[in-house]
Amino acid sequence: MAIRIAVVGVGHMGRLHAQKVVELGGREGAVALAGVADLDAERAAAVGRETGARVATDFRDLVAGADAAIVAVPTRAHHDVVRRLLAAGLDVLVEKPIAATLGEAESLLGEARARGRVLAVGHLEWYNAALRAMAPAIRRPRFVEAHRMGTFPGRATDTDIVRDLMIHDIDVVQRLIGEEPESVEGIGVPVISDQVDIANARLRFPGGCIANFTASRVSPTPLRKIRFFQADGYFSIDFLEQSAVILRRRLEPGGAPRIEVEPIRFDSDDALAAQLRAFVAALRARVDAEDSAAAGLRALRTALRVVDSLPTLDELR
């Protein structure tokens, strides 16, 4: 039987989620779109027409006809909406960050565990095909460099650049390293919004790895790359291009060392569709093998530490 999924909040990301549910349902029959909800009636109606789904302005009107929900509302509303859905007996995939505060995130994990519900967090880059292909080769990196740059979105944002974009790379690095940082320092400034729009953070992990993160939503061209440096090579991933390459030092008998480039071969994939398939698999197994809610909480905890380390505007003057 198809799992009935409602999408709550159908702005930019919510609309994409609704489309993916319809696509997966049509191709594999594993899911069905139970309906779409948005406080903006016109926006909800538009996505309803696109997808042929039931439309509501109050998400609670969709609960009775759904088994699970994808939540893509503004971050400040994550806790209230997700908590109500979990209490109603639905499994939930919530867009990152998991919640606005650490206390809210911990509350949601506790609620999901108490009710036996699956709670997943939409850290999309974890499902990028390039990362999936490269991940097995990344062992004990000593230095990480991540850049996530883009133009200012043509839509409102209610959070800073750290929780909006940098958190993607924080999540990836913490999952691969298996640790949270022991020290954090950052710098960031608002440019267009009243939140920090460009930031840099340097994280030191207990095992000795240093990670340098730069994120911006005021850059002229998009860039989403991450590089890992470890004893046996340099590993580069381009999230936008879905490409990955390894550079290794080779010693020729009697000759000078040379750098050998080793492209990683893999089939490209739609990360949003891959994330949805993982969520559906978790619902059928009744356990999230990715443990994404716990990873989402850890990513938020570190992101908040970065935010707390940023100097105030008065200190920057």
N, C-alpha and C positions, 0 to 999 in steps of 0.2 A: 504494500500500500504506500502511496506517495505521502511524504511528510509535508504537511501544510504549513507554509512559512509566511508570516505577515511581515511587511516592512514598515517600520515606524520612523517617519522623517524621510521625505523624498526630495530633498535638495539634491545637490550634485552627486554625492556618494550614494544616497538612498535610492535615487533613480537608477544608478548603475547596478546596485544590488538587486533591485526589482527585475531589471532586464536579465540579469544572470540567472535568477530563479526561474524565470520563464524559459530561458534557453536550455537550462539543465533539465527542466521538466519536459520540454519538447523533445530533447535528444535522448534522455535516459529514463524519463518517467519516474525519477527518484523523488522529485519534489513537485509541489504545486504552489502557486502564489495565492495565499489565502486572502490577500487584500493589502492595500496601502493606506497609510494614515499620515496626515500632516495638518498642522494648525492652519496652514494656508489652504483654504478650500480650492482655490483655482489651481494651485500647484498639484494638490492631490488628484484633482479631476483630470489634469493633463496626463499625469503618469497612469492613471486608471485607464484613460483612453488608449494610451500606448500599449499597455499590457493586457487589457481586457479584465483587469482585476476589480474587485469590490473596492469602494472608496469610503473613507471616513475621515472626519476631522478630530475625533476622539479615538485614540488607539484602543481604548477599552472595548469599543464596539466590535473589534475584530477578534477578541480573545476566544470567544466561544467556538469560532470556526478555525482555530489555528492550533498547531502542535508546538510551534517555535516561532521566534521573532528575530529579525535583524533590526538593530536600533542604530539610527544614524541621525539623531537629533543633536543640537548643540551640546557641547561638553557639560555645561552647567546643569543640564537636565538629565544626564546619564543616570545618576543615582536614583532619582525618583521614578523614571520610566522603567528602568531595568528591575528595580525592586518590586514594582507593581506587577510586572510580567512574570517574574519568578514566583511571586506569591500566588498568582493565578494558575500556576502549574505549567508554564511554558519554559522551554529551553531558550537560551538567548545568545546571540552573537552581537556584541556591541562594538561599534567603531572605536578606534583608539582616540585619546587615552581612555582607559577603562572608566575613569571618573575624574572629577575635578580635584578631589583631595585624596590623600592616602587613607584617611578615616572612612570616606565613602567607599573606596575600593575594597578595603578590608570588610566593610559591612556587606557588600555585594557577594564577596567570596563566601562569607559565613552564611548568608541567606541561601546561596546555591547549594552549599553542602548540606545544610539543614533540611532542605526540601528535596534533595536528590536530583537536582537539575543540572544540566550541562550549561556552563557559562564560558563562552569563548570571547576573545578580544581580537579585533581586526587589525593586527599588525601585518599589513599586506606584504611587506618585503620578505618576510619569512617564507613566503610561498613563491617567490621569484625563482624561475627555473634556473637562472645563472647561479644564484646562491645555493640552491638545492644540489646542483652539480658539483660545486666547489667545496661545500661544507665538509665532506669526508676527508679532504686533504689538509684542512686547517687544524693544526695541533700545536698548542703552546706558542701562539704568536707573541713576539716581544714588543711589537709596535703596530698600531692600527691608525690609519688615516682615513677619515670619512668626510665627504663633501656632498651636501644635499642643498642645491641651489635652484631657485625658480623665480618667476615673475610674480608680482603681487596678484593674488586671486581676485577675480571680479565679483567676489561674494564676501559677505561679512565673516569675520573670524572672531571668536570670543576667547581665544587663548594666545599665548605667546609662541614664538617660533620654536622654543625648546619642546613644548608639548605638542605642537602642531606638526613639525617635521623632524627635528633632531631625534625625537623619541624612537623613530623607526630604526635608526642606526644604533642607538643605545640598546634597543631590544635585540637586534641581531648580534651585536658584540657580546652582550651578557649571556645570551643563550649559547654561543659558540665557546666562550671562555669558561662558562659555568660559575662565574663569580660576580658579585657587585663590587664597585670600586671602594678602596679604603680612603681615597682622598679625591676631592673635586674642586676645580677652580674654573671660573668662567668670566667672560666679558660679553656684553650685548647692549644694543641700543635700539630704540624705536626709530623708525624712519617715516613711515606713512601712517601706521595705526597708532593707537595709544598703548599698544603692547610692544614688547621687544620683537623686532622684525629681522634682525641679523645677530647671530651669536656664535661664539667659539668657546669650546670647553675642553679641558685637559683632565683626563681621568687616569688615576693610577690604581691598578688592581693588586690584590694581595700576592698573586703569583709573580709579580714583577712587570706585567705588561703595562705599557703606556698607550692610551688611546686619545687621539686628537679629533674632535668633531667640529665641523663648521656647517652651519645651516643658515639659509637666507631665503626670504620670500620677496626680495627687492633686487634680484639680479637680472640682467638682461636676457640671459639664455639659461635653459635648464641644464643641470648637471647632477647626476646621482651616482657617485662612485665610492667604492670602499676598497682599501688596500691593506693586506695583512703581510707583515714581514716576520719571518721565523727562520730558524736555523737552516732549513733545507730549501728555502726559496721565498719568492715574492709573489703574492697571490692577489690579482686584481679582478674586481667585479664591477661591471657597468650595469646598473639596474635598468636604465632606460633602454639600452641596446640589447639587453639580455645576452651579454657576452662575458666570457671569463677567460683569463690567461694566467699561466704560471711561468715565471722566469726563474731559472735555476743556474747556478754556477757549475760548469763542467771543467774538469781538469784533464787535459790531454797528456798522454805520456810524453815527457820531454818538452812539452810546450807550455805556453802561458794559459791561464784559465780564461774561459770564455762564457758568455751568457747565452743560454739556450732558451728560446721561447717555445712554450708548449700550450697551444690553444686547447681549451676544454670543449669537447664535442657533446652536445646534448640537444634534445628536442625542445624548442621554445614552447611556452605555455602561457595561458592567460592566468595571471596570479589571482585575480578576483574569483575566477571560476575554480581554481585549485583550492582556494580558501573555502569556498562554499562546499566543495566535495569533501574536504576534511571535516567541516562542521557536520555535514550529513552523516559521514562515517562515525563521528563521535556520538551522534544521536542514536544511531542504530546499535552501536556497541555499548551505549550508556556510559561511556568514559571518554574523555578527551586525551588521546594519546599525546597530543602536542602540549598538554598542560598549559594552554595559552592564557588562561585567566591568571594563574600564578605568575607566569612570565610577564603578563601585562601589568600586574601589581609591582613587580620588581622594576620594570622599565619606568613606571610612573614614579616610584620612590627615588630612583636615580635622577630622573628629569627634574623633580622638585628640588633635589639637592643642588643641581646645576642652577636652577632659577634662584634659589636662596643665595648662591655664591655670586650672582651678578651684582655689580655695583649699582647704586641708585643713580638717578639722573643728576642729583646734586653732586655726587662724587665724580661724575664724568665731566662736569663743567670746569 
